[in-house]
Amino acid sequence: GKNYQLSQFKGKKVLIYFFAPWCSICHMSGGNLNALRAARSDDELAILVVGLSYQNNAEIHQFAEDLELTMPVLLGTGKQMSDYKIKGFPTYFVIDEEGRVSHRSVGYSTELGMRLRT
């Protein structure tokens, strides 16, 4: 039950990973987030995982549990889907230290691909 605002990460890079629990590609690439977390300290890169297009909270919890995610997994809403113009899953954004989008990607990404963009 914690709320996050991008402004609280000013001065730090942030990766925001949007997923849907029914998305098989999200399940395949989501596991790469733990490898990225292990490669980058929390001080160096904040990682937020945001669930969208879900029926109930249990689906999001199950996704996080299945992938053994070690970073915050948040419940997104239609507002985030609209604000970030999410058209497919997974979609992730890299936000730079100034709060600007420095990269956007849709679809499968390897851990190396994520690391190179962050």
Summary of the structure (lengths in Angstrom):
residues: 118
radius of gyration: 13.0
end to end distance: 27.0
largest distance: 35.0
contacts: 323
relative contact order: 0.25
helix: 36%
strand: 24%
